[in-house]
């Protein structure tokens, strides 16, 4: 009886293996297809095989994207950047500070949310320009080799330093203007709508240089490492 049970056990195990192999042939995902699916889930970059060049120009990308070289290039809490001013913006949901250096959104408070029930006047701070809590949103344009474009370090001009959404106003537009030496004018325009937390950013280009001009936009979040000593910066693009 024990031998019969042992034979039945191995028979069932062998049949199970055959069924699994047949299922893999009919319904299994091939290794190449699995790699392609993984690549789609990871932003289109397939994991390189052993000894294979991934083809990603890491050095070129890092050199292509302007970054703050040190803490001095990051907009300060009051100064609005190394050379910029602070633009104060308030809607029904948001209270913002935007630096004219790069048009960096350096502070964002959520007016409908507060830190605790005991402190209703202390709103939740989403972005901050100060100290160990530094968390800012930078954006800009990268021009061609021959064309100058305003990065997040460029200085914009604006007609006023305070913008507030009125009671009967549904949209608030904040324009900032940058001009090159050869006749290219870029208006970086922030658009905020009533009832929305979305901050729209558009670039309006006026080319009076007499030559073709091209640029591409980028955005990045910069913050201090939470577990560090506050002396380094982390950038997310």
N, C-alpha and C positions, 0 to 999 in steps of 0.2 A: 504493500500500500504506500509506503514512504517513497519507494522508487517511482511509482506511478505519479504521485504528486510532484516529484522533482521533474519528471519528464513533461508533465502538463505545464509547470511553471516556465521551463525553458522554451516550450512551444509558444506559449502566450507572449513571452518576452520577444521572441524572434518575429512573431506576427506583428507585434507592436512596432518593432523597428522597421519592418517592411511598409507598414501603413504610414509611418512618419516620413520615410523616404519618398513614398509616392505622393504624399501631400506636399512635400517641399518641391517636388518636380512640377506639380500642377499649380500650386498657389504660393509657393515661396517667393520672396523678393530676391532677385539676383544681386550679387555683391556690388556690381557697377551701378544698378538702379538704386540700391540702398545708399551708395555714396552720393549719387545725384540728389536724392531726397534730402540727405543730411546737408548737402550744400545749399539747397533752397531754404532750409530752416535756419541756416547760419549766414543769411545775406548773400547767397550765391557763390560762396567761396568753398570749394571742395577741399577736404583735408588732403594735403600732399602725401603721396606714397613715399616709402622709404627710399632715400636717395634721389627723389624727384624734386625739381625746382618748382615751387608754387607759383612763380610768375608774378607775385605781388610786389610792386616796387615800393617797399616800405620806406627806404631812405628818401626816395623822390617825393612821396606823399608828405612825409614829415617836413621836408624842406619847402614844399609848396604852400603849406598852410601857415599863415602868420600866427605867431603866438607871443604872449607876453614874456619878455625876456626875464623879468624879475618882478618882485612885489611892487616896485615903484610904478610899473606899467599898468597895474590893476587899479581901476577907479577906487578912490578912497571914500570914506563915509561922508565927508563934507566937501572935499575938493572936487569930486566928480571926475576922478582920473588925474593923471599927471598935469594936464593942461586944460582939462575940460570943466564945464559948469554942470550943476545938477539941475535937471528939469523935473519938477514935481507934477505928477499926474494923478487925478482921482476920478474914479467912476463909481457906480453904485455898488460894485463888488470889489474893486481893487484900489489900492493906494501904491503908486509906483514912484521910483526914482530912476531917471534915465540920464546917463552921462552923455554930454556932447562929445566926449572922446569915444569915438567908435559907435555911438548910439547904444551903449551897453546898458541893459536893464540890470541895475545893481541892487535894487530893493523892490520887494513885492510883498505887501501885506494883504491878507484876506479879511476884508471888512466884516463879513458875515460870520466869521469864526474867531473865537477868542481862546486864549491858552487854558483857562479854567473857569468854572462858574464863579469863583471868588474874584477874578480879575477880568470883568467884561470889557474894560478899556484896553487891555493888552491883547492885541490881535495876533493871529497866527502869522508868523513871518516865513514866507516861502523862499525869498532870496535876501541875502544880506551882504553888505560890502565890508563888514568889520571883522578884524582879528581872526580868531579861530573859527568863527562862524561863517567865514567868507564863502559865498555861493552866488555866482553872478552868471548872467546869460549874455554871451558875446556873439556878434555876427558882423559880417562884412563882405566885401567883394575882393576877388583876386583877379587882377588884370593879366593881359598877355605880357610877354617879355618887353614889348615896346610901349605898352599902355599903362599909365598910372591909374590905380583904383583905390578907393577908400577902404582900408582894412578896419579891424576893431581898434586900431591905434590912431586912426585919422581923427582930425578935429572938425566937427560940423558946426554950422551956424544956425541959430534959431531966433525967431522974432520975440519969443517970450519964454519965461522960465516957469510959468504956472499954467496948467490946463486942468479944468474941472468940468465934468459933465453936468449940465443944467437939468432941472426937474423935467423939462419938456424936450430934452435932447436925447436922442436914441443912439447917436454915434459921435465919437470923439476922434479927431485926426490930429496927429502931432508930426509936422514936417521938420526935417533937419536937412540943411543944404551943405554940400561939399563941392568945391570947384578946383579943377586942376589948372596948371599953368598954361595948358594949350587949348583951353576952351571947352572942356568936358564938365558938365554940371550934373551931379548926382543928388537927387532928393531921396533921402531915406525916410519913409513915411510909416508911422505906427498908427494902426487903426484899432479902436476898441469899441465894442457895441454893448448896449445896455443888456443886462441879464446874461452876459457871457464872460468867461475868464480867458478867452482866446485873445492873444495879442498878435494882430496881423502885422507883418513887416513886408513892405514893398519898396522896390528901387525904381525911381523914375529917372530915365537917362535922357539928357539933352546934349547931343554931340555937335558942337560948333567948331571942332578942330579942323575940319576939312579932310580928315583921314578916318579910316575904319577903326572902330573901337569895340572891344569885346571883353567881357568879364564874366565870372561865375560867382555865385553866392555861396557862403558857408555859414555854419552856426556851431557854437560850442558852449558847453557849460564848464565853468572853472570853479574849483573849490579847494579848500585846504584839506589835506588828508586827515580824516577824523581821529586816527590813532597816532598821528605824528606829533611833532612838537610845534606845529604851526608855521614852520619855516619853508615848507615845500608846497607846490601847487599840483593839482591833478586836473587835467583837461579832458573833457568828453566831447567828441565831435559827432 
